[in-house]
């Protein structure tokens, strides 16, 4: 197989998938039922919805800052 020398048509991030971290989350039963109603992959769907909400938050997407305690 020849070495690829021209990367001008490469798509950045096409195969990148962020690492997953197992978590426990409590959701309302009707929310889970709704997600499962679309078929297999309800956890992936929930992740996509949360990612969309995160990205839609814009500048509010930054990590919350701890309130500094004022020393008198």
DRENVOSE-592245 format. One line per field, with one value per residue (C-alpha): x, y, z; residue in one letter. Coordinates in steps of 0.1 Angstrom, whole numbers, plus 5000, padded with zeros to 4 digits. Example, Ala and Ser with C-alpha at 12.3 -4.5 7.8 and 13.67 -1.06 7.14 Angstrom:
<atoms>
c1: [5123, 5137]
c2: [4955, 4989]
c3: [5078, 5071]
code: [a, s]
</atoms>
This chain:
<atoms>
c1: [5000, 5015, 5022, 4997, 5015, 4985, 4962, 4944, 4911, 4913, 4884, 4895, 4877, 4858, 4866, 4873, 4850, 4854, 4861, 4831, 4828, 4803, 4779, 4748, 4720, 4684, 4659, 4621, 4605, 4586, 4618, 4635, 4603, 4604, 4641, 4636, 4606, 4629, 4645, 4679, 4705, 4686, 4718, 4735, 4704, 4705, 4742, 4734, 4706, 4728, 4757, 4733, 4721, 4757, 4768, 4736, 4745, 4772, 4794, 4775, 4792, 4822, 4828, 4810, 4834, 4836, 4825, 4855, 4852, 4861, 4884, 4878]
c2: [5000, 5034, 5060, 5089, 5121, 5144, 5150, 5180, 5161, 5146, 5153, 5163, 5145, 5122, 5091, 5108, 5096, 5112, 5087, 5074, 5073, 5051, 5070, 5064, 5089, 5089, 5099, 5100, 5068, 5087, 5102, 5067, 5053, 5082, 5076, 5038, 5045, 5053, 5019, 5007, 5031, 5051, 5059, 5072, 5093, 5107, 5116, 5133, 5153, 5164, 5173, 5194, 5212, 5217, 5232, 5253, 5269, 5289, 5309, 5294, 5261, 5270, 5252, 5268, 5289, 5283, 5313, 5328, 5332, 5366, 5368, 5398]
c3: [5000, 4990, 5017, 5017, 5011, 5002, 5031, 5016, 5013, 5048, 5072, 5107, 5135, 5112, 5133, 5166, 5194, 5229, 5256, 5275, 5312, 5329, 5353, 5372, 5365, 5377, 5351, 5352, 5340, 5312, 5299, 5296, 5280, 5255, 5247, 5243, 5221, 5192, 5193, 5203, 5215, 5240, 5260, 5229, 5221, 5257, 5252, 5220, 5235, 5265, 5241, 5220, 5252, 5263, 5229, 5227, 5260, 5242, 5266, 5295, 5285, 5307, 5339, 5369, 5390, 5427, 5448, 5465, 5502, 5513, 5543, 5565]
code: [x, x, x, x, x, x, x, x, x, x, x, x, x, x, x, x, x, x, x, x, x, x, x, x, x, x, x, x, x, x, x, x, x, x, x, x, x, x, x, x, x, x, x, x, x, x, x, x, x, x, x, x, x, x, x, x, x, x, x, x, x, x, x, x, x, x, x, x, x, x, x, x]
</atoms>
